[in-house]
């Protein structure tokens, strides 16, 4: 397993997301919108959204209806608009118009699950965390890192084989690997740098 970790962090040396953002608040909104929505579509939506809304209080002083106008091309936009409005009110009133750097508080926010909180901590604040999306879960199961695709079990399995300082590099590398190489529809084993250490092929 150490060989897998080493190869992934060496191959994907510059951990990054394909979402466009410039601060933790923008990343939080982008992550919420990206659920069941392509990053390309999310980035198109947030480009205009962030021109109108700079802070949580900007959103809180708006309305669910106005938010919905900006995000209507996104899947589940009604529920997302409601969550964005409600969490922005909480951040505005309870946390002095800022996004908090605290896992427990983040997961209390409407529409924010453990995956979103962990990715936000990792890329919004640089905190060691492991975000498990569908790509990470699928790749970890195929590689034999985890026995199933349960997010919490996958997270713990990654933490068990990967040094804390490499958590962000590793899980973000797996996201890209699952998106472009080990895809849901087809695993491109012939072009995969992990094929010789993957249990799928052993």
C-alpha positions as CSV (number, residue, x, y, z in Angstrom):
1,X,0.0,0.0,0.0
2,X,2.9,2.4,0.7
3,X,3.9,1.9,-3.0
4,X,0.4,3.1,-4.1
5,X,0.6,6.1,-1.9
6,X,4.1,7.0,-3.1
7,X,3.1,6.7,-6.7
8,X,0.0,8.8,-6.4
9,X,1.6,11.7,-4.5
10,X,4.5,11.7,-7.0
11,X,2.2,11.6,-10.1
12,X,-0.2,14.2,-8.8
13,X,2.4,16.5,-7.2
14,X,0.3,19.7,-7.2
15,X,-3.0,18.9,-5.3
16,X,-5.8,21.0,-6.6
17,X,-9.5,21.0,-7.3
18,X,-11.1,21.8,-10.6
19,X,-13.6,24.1,-8.9
20,X,-12.8,27.9,-9.2
21,X,-12.7,29.8,-6.0
22,X,-10.5,32.4,-4.2
23,X,-11.5,32.0,-0.5
24,X,-13.1,29.5,1.9
25,X,-16.6,31.0,1.5
26,X,-16.4,30.7,-2.3
27,X,-15.1,27.1,-2.0
28,X,-17.9,26.2,0.4
29,X,-20.6,27.5,-2.1
30,X,-18.8,25.8,-5.0
31,X,-18.7,22.5,-3.2
32,X,-22.4,22.6,-2.3
33,X,-23.3,23.4,-5.9
34,X,-21.0,20.7,-7.3
35,X,-23.0,17.9,-5.8
36,X,-24.4,15.9,-8.9
37,X,-23.3,18.8,-11.0
38,X,-20.3,19.0,-13.3
39,X,-17.4,21.2,-12.2
40,X,-17.6,23.0,-15.5
41,X,-21.3,23.9,-14.9
42,X,-20.6,24.8,-11.3
43,X,-17.7,27.2,-12.3
44,X,-20.0,28.8,-14.9
45,X,-22.6,29.4,-12.2
46,X,-20.2,30.7,-9.5
47,X,-18.6,33.2,-11.9
48,X,-21.7,35.3,-11.8
49,X,-22.8,34.3,-8.3
50,X,-19.5,35.6,-6.7
51,X,-19.9,38.9,-8.5
52,X,-23.2,39.4,-6.7
53,X,-22.4,37.7,-3.4
54,X,-19.0,38.4,-1.8
55,X,-19.7,37.3,1.8
56,X,-22.1,35.2,3.8
57,X,-23.9,38.4,4.9
58,X,-24.4,39.4,1.3
59,X,-26.3,36.1,0.8
60,X,-28.2,36.4,4.1
61,X,-29.5,39.8,3.0
62,X,-30.8,38.4,-0.2
63,X,-33.5,35.7,-0.6
64,X,-33.8,32.1,-1.6
65,X,-35.6,33.2,-4.7
66,X,-32.7,35.4,-5.9
67,X,-30.2,32.7,-5.1
68,X,-32.2,30.3,-7.1
69,X,-32.1,32.6,-10.1
70,X,-28.3,32.4,-10.1
71,X,-28.1,28.6,-9.7
72,X,-31.2,27.4,-11.6
73,X,-29.0,25.5,-14.2
74,X,-27.6,23.3,-11.4
75,X,-29.2,20.0,-10.4
76,X,-31.3,20.1,-7.2
77,X,-31.1,23.9,-7.3
78,X,-34.2,24.5,-5.0
79,X,-32.7,22.5,-2.1
80,X,-29.2,24.0,-2.7
81,X,-30.6,27.6,-2.7
82,X,-32.4,27.0,0.6
83,X,-29.2,25.5,2.1
84,X,-27.0,28.3,0.9
85,X,-29.4,30.9,2.2
86,X,-29.7,29.2,5.6
87,X,-26.0,28.4,6.1
88,X,-25.1,32.0,5.1
89,X,-27.4,33.3,7.8
90,X,-25.7,31.2,10.3
91,X,-22.2,32.2,9.2
92,X,-23.2,35.9,9.1
93,X,-24.9,36.0,12.5
94,X,-23.1,33.4,14.6
95,X,-19.6,33.4,13.1
96,X,-19.0,37.1,12.3
97,X,-19.5,36.7,8.5
98,X,-16.7,34.1,8.1
99,X,-16.4,30.4,7.3
100,X,-15.3,28.6,10.4
101,X,-12.3,26.3,10.4
102,X,-13.9,23.6,12.5
103,X,-15.2,20.2,11.3
104,X,-17.9,19.8,13.9
105,X,-19.4,23.2,13.3
106,X,-19.1,22.9,9.5
107,X,-21.1,19.6,9.5
108,X,-23.9,21.3,11.4
109,X,-24.4,23.7,8.5
110,X,-27.3,23.0,6.2
111,X,-26.2,21.0,3.2
112,X,-22.7,20.4,4.5
113,X,-21.7,16.7,5.0
114,X,-18.4,15.2,6.1
115,X,-17.0,15.1,2.5
116,X,-17.7,18.8,2.0
117,X,-16.3,19.7,5.4
118,X,-13.1,17.7,4.8
119,X,-12.5,19.1,1.4
120,X,-13.1,22.6,2.6
121,X,-10.7,22.1,5.5
122,X,-8.1,20.7,3.2
123,X,-8.3,23.3,0.3
124,X,-9.8,26.2,2.1
125,X,-7.6,26.2,5.2
126,X,-4.7,23.8,4.4
127,X,-5.7,21.5,7.2
128,X,-4.8,17.8,6.9
129,X,-8.1,16.1,6.0
130,X,-9.4,13.3,3.7
131,X,-12.3,14.1,1.5
132,X,-14.0,11.0,0.1
133,X,-16.1,11.5,-3.0
134,X,-17.4,8.9,-5.4
135,X,-14.1,8.9,-7.3
136,X,-12.0,8.3,-4.2
137,X,-14.3,5.6,-2.9
138,X,-14.4,3.8,-6.3
139,X,-10.6,3.9,-6.8
140,X,-9.8,2.8,-3.3
141,X,-12.1,-0.2,-3.6
142,X,-10.5,-1.2,-7.0
143,X,-7.0,-0.7,-5.6
144,X,-7.8,-2.8,-2.6
145,X,-7.3,0.0,-0.1
146,X,-10.9,-0.5,1.2
147,X,-13.3,-3.4,1.1
148,X,-16.2,-1.3,0.1
149,X,-17.1,2.2,-0.9
150,X,-18.5,3.4,2.4
151,X,-17.1,7.0,2.7
152,X,-16.2,6.7,6.4
153,X,-14.5,3.3,6.0
154,X,-12.6,4.6,3.0
155,X,-11.5,7.7,4.9
156,X,-10.2,5.5,7.8
157,X,-8.5,3.1,5.3
158,X,-6.6,6.0,3.7
159,X,-5.5,7.4,7.0
160,X,-4.2,4.0,8.0
161,X,-1.8,3.8,5.0
162,X,-1.0,7.4,4.3
163,X,1.1,9.8,6.4
164,X,-1.0,12.7,7.7
165,X,1.1,15.3,5.8
166,X,0.2,13.6,2.5
167,X,-3.5,13.2,3.1
168,X,-4.5,16.2,0.8
169,X,-2.1,15.2,-1.9
170,X,-3.3,11.6,-1.9
171,X,-7.1,12.0,-1.8
172,X,-7.0,14.9,-4.3
173,X,-4.8,12.7,-6.6
174,X,-7.3,9.9,-6.3
175,X,-10.1,12.3,-7.4
176,X,-8.3,13.2,-10.6
177,X,-7.3,9.5,-11.1
178,X,-10.9,8.4,-10.8
179,X,-12.1,11.2,-13.0
180,X,-9.7,10.6,-15.9
181,X,-8.1,7.2,-15.6
182,X,-10.0,4.8,-13.3
183,X,-13.4,6.0,-14.4
184,X,-16.8,4.7,-13.3
185,X,-17.6,3.5,-16.8
186,X,-14.2,2.0,-17.6
187,X,-10.9,1.5,-15.9
188,X,-8.2,2.4,-18.3
189,X,-5.7,-0.1,-16.9
190,X,-3.5,-0.1,-20.0
191,X,-2.6,3.6,-19.3
192,X,-2.6,3.4,-15.5
193,X,0.6,3.9,-13.5
194,X,-0.9,1.7,-10.8
195,X,-1.9,-1.3,-12.8
196,X,0.9,-3.5,-11.6
197,X,0.0,-3.0,-7.9
198,X,-3.8,-2.9,-8.3
199,X,-5.6,-5.9,-6.9
200,X,-8.0,-5.7,-9.8
201,X,-5.1,-6.9,-12.0
202,X,-3.2,-9.1,-9.6
